[in-house]
Amino acid sequence: MNPHPLISRLAALALLTTSLVAALTATTTTPAAAAARVTVTNDQGTAAADTKYRTELTISGSGFQVVKGGFGGVYLMFGWVKDPRGGSWKPSKGGVTGSDYRYIPDSENAADNQGYLKFIAFPGSSTAGEANAVLGKNGSFKVTLTVPGPTFQSVDRSGKVSTVDCTKVTCGVITVGAHGVKNPANETFTPVRFASVYGAEAPAGQGQGTTGAASGAPEAATPDQTAPDAAAPEAAAAPDAAAPTPGGPPKLTTDRLTAKVGNTLAFTATGFRPGEQVLGVLDDGVAGIGPMIAGPSGEVAGILPLPTDLAPGTHELRLTGAATGGQAAERFAVRPADAAADPSTAAASSDDDGTSPARVFLVVAGCVFLLTLLGLALRLLLLRRRRRPTPPADRPSPVEATA
């Protein structure tokens, strides 16, 4: 018996809906992305930094989250973190620089920094021009990072300087979201041990103790034993440290013509002790630069990138000498940018992993529609069977009845 035309149409529609749902499901069940991972290798083929000399580390990353055309990317730096296993140091969990993690400050501009901090931009980002590298489509990158030695000076948000000794605490490679964008998927910490990588002879082109604690400085305080604000700049001065120069305290001069949001601020300073490390901090730590090495006459010059989300108005730059504790500060006006980048685009677009709300809604709606069609077809079949006439029973003929 041929099926009812309505049932045939419903069956065809159900088949079409099943095909559509299957196609959508195939696009949404993509494999989960691997977690971000970092590997470290020096020029000797090991994963260690030298205890006496500067070490160039090759950093390879994989599995990092890619935001096509997004603002910023990933900062890669060397430092110390609090509670590396628990992850409470991470900025996405409220971690604060100078308290929960510390690193070697450096310029964010790839063209003029000293290699202590690297910036890996998102592909198509408006900030890719100032980056050291660009994330691959699969979330991979490869850069070199300079580790000056087992000790370094760090600056907290209040501008105070403290010394971290990596022979007493665990240091390593840190990755966080760049330009103030907090991205938990790209926050990692990879420990790096210190050992005698180069032996007794210094590598070509460098001498011993290139960025350790300043000569004559007191023993480094470990982050686990000292409060973040305990290591004030004055504490870094040696007992016999004289004034920076006979001419008086350090003096700072900023180039106010370059002070524009998203632009670079040029500055010069004098009066520091020759050869000492100098750190620079903008306001309460929104940007930093250094360590810079004072010249033979105690002079320092640098270029500080001003953040693109910096509010126009009056701001302050402070320079601090790590050995003497001498400070110089100047307040200056920052003009608005001509066309500032919009940080809100950072999370607006990401790689489509097939789990967008629109696709999820289509899949759910397709499943509900398919179930409704199947239920309706079943009800029609039952109703048709109930309405089908019952064949009459065999009745005896009048002759048979009379007999």
C-alpha positions in Angstrom: 0.0 0.0 0.0 1.4 3.4 -0.9 2.0 5.7 2.1 -0.2 8.8 2.6 1.2 11.8 0.6 1.4 13.9 3.8 3.5 11.3 5.5 5.8 11.1 2.5 6.4 14.9 2.6 7.0 14.8 6.4 9.5 12.0 5.9 11.3 14.0 3.2 11.4 17.1 5.4 12.7 15.1 8.3 15.5 13.7 6.2 16.4 17.2 5.0 16.5 18.5 8.6 18.6 15.6 9.7 21.2 16.4 7.0 21.2 20.0 8.1 21.7 19.2 11.7 24.5 16.7 10.9 26.3 19.4 8.8 26.1 21.9 11.6 27.2 19.4 14.2 30.2 18.5 12.0 31.3 22.1 12.1 30.8 22.6 15.8 32.6 19.5 17.1 36.1 20.7 16.3 38.8 19.4 18.6 39.7 21.5 21.6 42.8 23.7 21.3 45.9 22.6 23.1 47.0 24.6 26.2 49.7 27.2 25.8 53.2 25.8 26.2 56.7 27.3 26.3 60.0 25.6 25.7 63.4 27.1 26.6 66.8 26.4 25.0 70.2 28.2 25.3 72.9 28.2 22.6 74.5 25.2 24.3 71.4 23.1 23.8 70.2 23.0 27.4 67.4 24.8 29.3 69.5 26.7 31.7 70.8 30.3 32.2 74.4 31.0 33.3 75.1 32.1 36.8 77.8 34.6 35.8 77.2 35.7 32.2 74.4 37.0 30.0 72.4 34.2 28.4 70.5 34.3 25.1 67.5 31.9 25.4 65.5 30.7 22.4 61.8 30.6 23.4 59.4 28.6 21.4 55.6 28.8 22.1 52.7 26.6 21.0 49.0 26.4 21.7 48.5 30.1 22.4 45.1 31.7 21.8 45.0 33.7 18.5 42.7 36.7 18.1 42.8 37.7 14.5 43.0 41.5 14.2 42.8 41.8 18.0 44.5 44.6 19.9 47.8 43.6 21.5 49.0 40.0 21.8 51.4 38.4 24.3 54.2 39.8 26.4 57.1 37.5 27.1 59.6 38.3 29.9 61.9 36.8 32.5 61.1 37.0 36.2 59.6 35.5 39.4 56.0 34.6 40.2 54.3 33.9 43.5 52.5 30.5 43.8 53.4 29.2 40.3 51.4 26.0 40.8 48.2 27.7 42.1 48.3 30.4 39.5 47.3 33.2 41.9 50.0 35.4 40.3 48.1 35.7 37.0 46.7 39.1 36.1 43.4 37.5 35.1 43.1 36.3 38.8 44.0 39.6 40.3 47.8 39.3 40.2 49.7 42.6 40.6 53.2 43.3 39.3 55.7 43.9 42.1 53.6 41.8 44.5 52.5 38.6 42.8 55.0 38.6 40.0 58.2 40.6 39.1 60.1 40.8 35.9 63.0 42.7 34.3 61.5 45.9 33.0 62.3 47.0 29.4 60.8 49.1 26.7 57.7 47.7 24.9 59.0 48.9 21.6 60.8 46.1 19.8 63.1 48.6 18.0 64.9 50.0 20.9 64.6 47.6 23.9 67.5 45.5 25.3 66.0 42.1 24.7 64.6 41.6 28.3 61.0 41.8 27.2 59.5 40.6 23.9 56.1 41.4 22.3 54.3 38.9 20.1 51.4 40.5 18.3 48.1 39.0 17.1 48.0 38.5 13.3 46.5 41.6 11.7 46.8 43.6 14.9 47.2 47.4 14.7 50.2 47.0 17.0 52.0 44.4 14.9 54.4 47.1 13.6 56.0 47.4 17.1 56.2 43.7 17.8 59.2 41.3 17.8 57.1 38.5 16.2 53.5 37.7 15.2 51.6 34.7 16.5 51.1 31.9 13.9 47.6 30.8 13.0 48.1 27.7 15.2 49.2 29.9 18.2 53.0 29.3 17.8 56.0 31.7 17.9 59.8 31.6 18.3 61.9 34.5 19.7 65.1 35.1 21.6 65.0 36.4 25.2 68.0 37.9 27.0 68.6 36.9 30.6 71.2 39.3 32.1 72.1 37.1 35.1 70.8 35.5 38.3 69.9 38.8 39.9 67.8 41.7 38.6 66.0 44.8 39.8 62.3 45.1 39.6 59.9 48.0 40.0 56.5 47.8 41.7 53.4 50.0 41.0 54.6 52.7 43.5 57.9 53.0 41.7 60.0 51.3 44.4 62.9 49.1 43.4 63.6 45.6 44.8 66.1 43.0 43.9 65.3 39.4 43.0 67.9 36.7 43.4 67.1 33.7 41.2 69.6 31.5 43.0 67.3 31.7 46.1 63.9 31.7 44.4 62.6 30.0 41.3 62.6 32.3 38.2 61.5 31.6 34.7 59.8 32.8 31.5 56.5 34.6 32.0 53.8 35.2 29.3 50.8 37.5 29.9 48.4 39.4 27.7 49.9 42.5 26.2 48.8 46.2 26.4 46.7 45.6 29.5 44.4 43.0 27.9 44.0 40.1 30.5 43.9 36.8 28.7 44.0 33.7 31.0 44.6 31.4 28.0 47.9 33.1 27.3 49.2 33.3 30.9 52.1 30.8 31.6 55.2 30.4 33.7 58.1 28.1 32.7 60.8 27.7 35.3 64.5 28.2 34.2 67.3 26.9 36.3 70.7 28.6 36.7 74.0 26.7 36.2 77.5 27.2 34.8 76.6 27.2 31.2 79.8 28.8 29.8 82.3 27.7 32.4 85.1 30.0 33.5 85.5 31.8 30.1 83.1 34.5 29.3 81.2 34.2 25.9 82.4 36.5 23.2 81.2 40.0 23.4 80.2 40.2 27.1 81.8 40.4 30.5 80.9 39.0 33.9 78.0 40.4 35.9 76.3 42.4 33.2 73.1 43.0 35.1 73.5 41.5 38.5 72.8 43.6 41.6 74.9 46.8 41.4 78.4 46.6 42.7 78.6 47.0 46.5 74.8 46.6 46.9 73.6 44.6 49.9 72.5 41.0 49.6 69.4 40.5 47.5 66.2 40.1 49.3 64.0 37.1 48.2 60.4 37.8 47.3 59.2 35.1 49.7 60.9 36.7 52.7 60.3 40.4 52.0 57.2 42.4 51.6 56.8 43.9 48.1 57.3 47.4 49.4 60.1 46.6 51.8 62.9 47.0 49.3 62.7 50.8 48.8 65.2 52.5 46.5 67.3 53.7 49.4 67.8 50.1 50.5 69.7 49.3 47.3 72.4 51.9 48.0 75.8 50.6 49.1 77.1 51.8 52.5 79.9 53.7 50.8 77.8 55.0 47.9 78.5 58.6 47.4 76.2 61.1 45.8 75.7 60.5 42.2 77.7 63.5 41.1 79.2 66.5 42.8 76.7 68.6 40.8 73.7 67.6 42.9 70.8 65.2 42.5 69.8 63.7 39.1 67.8 65.8 36.7 65.3 64.6 34.1 64.1 66.4 30.9 61.3 65.0 28.7 60.7 65.9 25.1 57.1 67.2 25.4 56.7 67.5 21.7 56.5 63.7 21.5 54.2 63.3 24.5 51.1 62.0 22.7 48.8 59.0 23.6 50.2 56.0 21.8 53.4 57.8 20.8 56.9 57.4 22.2 58.2 59.9 24.9 61.9 60.8 24.5 63.8 61.8 27.6 67.3 62.5 28.9 68.7 62.6 32.5 72.0 63.5 34.2 73.4 63.1 37.6 73.4 59.4 38.1 76.5 57.4 39.1 78.4 56.2 36.0 77.7 52.6 35.2 74.7 52.2 37.5 71.4 50.8 36.4 68.5 53.2 36.1 64.8 52.3 36.0 62.0 54.4 34.7 58.3 54.3 35.7 55.4 56.2 34.3 52.8 57.2 37.0 52.0 54.3 39.2 53.5 51.7 36.8 51.3 51.9 33.7 54.5 51.8 31.7 58.2 51.2 32.5 61.6 51.2 30.9 65.0 49.8 31.9 67.3 48.9 33.3 69.3 51.5 31.4 73.1 51.9 32.1 74.3 55.4 33.0 77.1 56.7 30.8 80.6 57.8 31.8 79.2 61.2 32.9 76.2 59.7 34.6 73.9 60.5 31.7 70.9 58.4 30.6 68.7 58.7 27.5 65.7 56.6 26.4 62.4 56.4 24.6 59.3 55.3 26.6 56.3 54.1 24.6 53.1 55.7 25.9 50.2 53.3 26.2 47.4 53.7 23.7 44.8 53.6 26.5 46.6 56.4 28.5 44.3 59.2 29.4 45.3 62.6 28.0 46.4 65.1 30.7 49.3 65.5 33.2 51.5 62.5 33.9 54.8 61.9 35.7 57.9 60.0 34.7 60.3 58.9 37.5 63.9 57.6 37.1 65.6 55.7 39.9 69.2 54.7 40.2 69.5 51.1 41.4 72.9 51.6 43.1 72.6 55.0 44.7 68.8 55.4 45.0 69.0 58.8 43.4 65.7 59.8 41.8 64.6 62.3 39.2 61.0 63.1 38.2 59.2 65.4 35.8 55.5 66.0 35.2 54.4 66.7 31.6 51.3 67.0 29.5 50.2 64.2 27.2 48.1 65.2 24.2 45.3 63.0 22.8 46.2 60.7 19.9 45.0 61.5 16.4 43.5 58.1 16.0 43.9 55.9 19.1 43.4 52.2 18.8 40.4 50.8 20.5 41.4 48.1 23.1 37.8 46.8 23.1 38.5 45.0 19.8 40.8 42.6 21.7 38.0 40.3 22.7 35.5 41.2 19.9 36.9 38.7 17.3 38.6 35.4 17.9 39.2 32.2 15.9 35.8 30.6 15.2 35.9 27.3 17.0 32.4 26.5 15.9 30.8 27.2 19.3 29.3 30.6 18.5 25.8 31.3 20.0 24.2 31.4 16.5 25.4 28.0 15.6 24.5 26.5 18.9 21.0 27.9 18.5 20.6 26.5 15.0 21.7 23.0 16.2 19.3 23.0 19.1 16.4 24.4 17.0 17.1 21.8 14.3 17.0 19.0 16.8 13.7 20.2 18.3 12.1 20.6 14.9 13.2 17.1 13.9 11.7 15.6 17.1 8.5 17.5 16.4 8.2 16.2 12.9 8.8 12.6 14.0 6.2 12.9 16.7 3.6 14.4 14.3 4.3 11.6 11.7 3.8 8.9 14.5 0.5 10.5 15.5 -0.8 10.5 11.9 0.1 6.9 11.5 -1.8 5.9 14.6 -4.8 8.0 13.6 -4.9 6.4 10.1 -4.9 2.9 11.6 -7.7 3.8 14.0 -9.9 5.2 11.1 -9.3 2.2 8.7 -12.8 0.3 8.3 -13.0 -3.1 9.8 -13.8 -5.9 7.2 -17.2 -7.5 7.8 -17.3 -10.9 9.4 -18.4 -13.9 7.3 -22.2 -14.2 7.7 -24.2 -17.4 7.0 -26.5 -17.4 3.9 -30.3 -17.7 4.5 -30.2 -21.3 3.4 -27.5 -22.1 5.9 -29.5 -20.3 8.6 -32.7 -22.2 7.8 -30.8 -25.5 7.9 
